[in-house]
Amino acid sequence: MSESQSQSQWERAGGEAAVKAVLDRFYEGVLGEPQLAGFFENVAVDDIKPHLAEVLEVVLGGPGARTDIDLAGYLTEAHSGLGVSESDYALTGQVLMDTLEEFDVPADIQETIAGALATVQPFVVAA
Ligand code: HEM
């Protein structure tokens, strides 16, 4: 098996250091969007980043991926009461995908993340 096949998508994306850099850039993008910035006015985004990195490690099959997270319950709880609309969600997803493109993240990994964005949308968007 070639190295690229034996490594997880998490490792091929560059592992923790690369994900951290992507998330830094992603939150810069989010905070730069007037439609989104208000959600994070009273939130320390630096506290969210490690949690989002954990979620991404699960999605991308990293070696440290937690097996004890109930993603549906966790994400529903984290966003309950925020009133995130479909449009807010779509814009956030766009910022994330743009960031992945900016970092030249391989296409198959972008596809995995796009799929995860579609899967978790019901847990984040307000009913
Ligand atoms: C794309 C899918 C998303 C994922 C995977 C995600 C993931 C997370 C995670 C892991 C946390 C941290 C929870 C904790 O600290 O325990 C969080 C918090 C938060 N998220 Fe999201 N999120 C998503 C989309 C969004 C969107 C679209 C918005 C608003 C536009 C948003 C706004 C927030 C806010 C404001 C917090 C902080 C809540 C608080 O501390 O009171 N998230 N998110």
Residues whose N, C-alpha, C, O or C-beta is under 5 A from the ligand:
A	BS01	HEM	L36 F39 F40 V43 D47 I48 H51 L52 V55 A78 V84 D88 Y89 T92 V124
